[in-house]
Amino acid sequence: MMLTVTVGTSVGATPLPGPEALAREAGEQLLDGTTRDGLVIARLSDGGEAVLDGGDPRYWRGAFVQNGHLVGLALYAPDGSALTGRQGADMLRAVRDRIRDLSPS
C-alpha cells in the first residue's frame, strides 16, 4: 500500500469538498463516498494502477481540516487488495485520527 498526505494552506471558513468534488477534481468516477466526523472520503474508479506498480485501478481520496489547514489523503493498494474496499476507508479514518492525536491543539 502507498498512502500520501498533502497539507495545504489555511482554508479559513471554506467548507470541505464533498465526495463528488473529490472525484471531479481527480477526473474519475465516484464509486463510493461519505462525509462523517469532519472527514470526506471518496473511492474512485480508476487511476490507482498508474501510481502504484501492480496497483488496483480503484483508490481512495480523503480530506479534512486540521488546525485551519486542508489535509488531503490518497490511498493506493495492490490489485485485488481489501484496502480498495471498506478497509481503505477505515485506514483513511485511522490516519486522520493519528494526525489529529499528534497535532498541537
C-alpha positions in Angstrom: 0.0 0.0 0.0 1.0 3.6 -0.5 -0.6 6.4 1.3 0.1 10.1 0.7 -0.6 13.1 2.9 -0.7 16.6 1.5 -1.1 19.7 3.7 -2.5 22.8 2.1 -2.6 26.4 3.1 -5.1 27.8 5.6 -8.7 27.2 4.4 -10.5 29.7 6.7 -14.2 29.1 6.6 -14.2 27.2 3.3 -16.3 24.1 3.7 -14.8 20.6 2.9 -15.4 19.4 -0.6 -17.8 16.5 -0.9 -17.0 13.1 -2.3 -18.4 14.1 -5.7 -16.0 17.1 -5.8 -13.0 14.9 -4.9 -13.9 12.6 -7.8 -14.5 15.5 -10.2 -11.1 17.1 -9.3 -9.4 13.7 -10.0 -11.3 13.3 -13.2 -12.6 9.9 -12.1 -16.0 8.2 -11.4 -17.1 8.1 -7.8 -17.7 4.5 -6.7 -18.4 5.2 -3.0 -18.1 8.2 -0.7 -19.2 9.7 2.6 -18.6 12.7 4.9 -18.5 11.8 8.5 -16.9 13.4 11.6 -15.1 16.0 9.6 -13.6 13.6 7.1 -14.7 13.3 3.5 -13.7 10.1 1.7 -14.2 9.0 -1.9 -13.4 5.7 -3.6 -12.6 6.4 -7.2 -12.9 4.2 -10.2 -9.6 4.4 -12.0 -6.0 5.7 -11.7 -4.5 3.7 -8.9 -2.6 1.5 -11.2 -0.8 4.5 -12.7 0.5 5.5 -9.3 1.4 2.1 -7.7 3.1 -0.7 -9.7 0.8 -3.7 -9.6 -1.9 -1.4 -8.1 -5.6 -1.8 -8.3 -7.3 0.9 -10.5 -9.6 1.8 -7.7 -8.2 4.0 -5.0 -9.3 6.3 -2.1 -9.0 10.0 -1.6 -9.9 11.9 1.6 -9.8 15.4 3.0 -10.2 17.0 6.4 -9.3 20.3 8.2 -6.6 20.3 10.9 -5.6 23.5 12.7 -7.1 25.5 9.9 -5.3 23.7 7.1 -6.8 21.4 4.5 -5.2 17.9 4.6 -5.5 15.6 1.6 -5.1 11.9 1.8 -4.8 9.3 -1.0 -4.5 5.5 -0.6 -3.3 3.2 -3.3 -3.3 -0.6 -2.8 -2.2 -3.7 -4.7 -4.6 -5.1 -7.3 -7.4 -7.0 -5.5 -6.4 -5.8 -2.0 -9.0 -5.5 0.6 -7.8 -1.9 1.0 -9.5 -1.0 -2.2 -12.8 -1.7 -0.4 -14.1 -0.6 3.0 -10.8 -1.4 4.7 -9.3 1.5 2.7 -11.9 3.9 4.2 -11.1 2.6 7.6 -7.4 3.2 7.0 -8.0 6.8 6.0 -10.0 7.3 9.2 -7.2 5.8 11.3 -4.6 8.0 9.6 -6.8 11.1 10.1 -7.2 10.2 13.8 -3.4 9.7 14.3 -2.7 13.0 12.6 -5.2 14.7 14.9 -3.8 13.0 18.0 -0.2 14.1 17.2 -1.0 17.7 16.1 -0.8 20.6 18.5 -4.2 22.0 19.8 
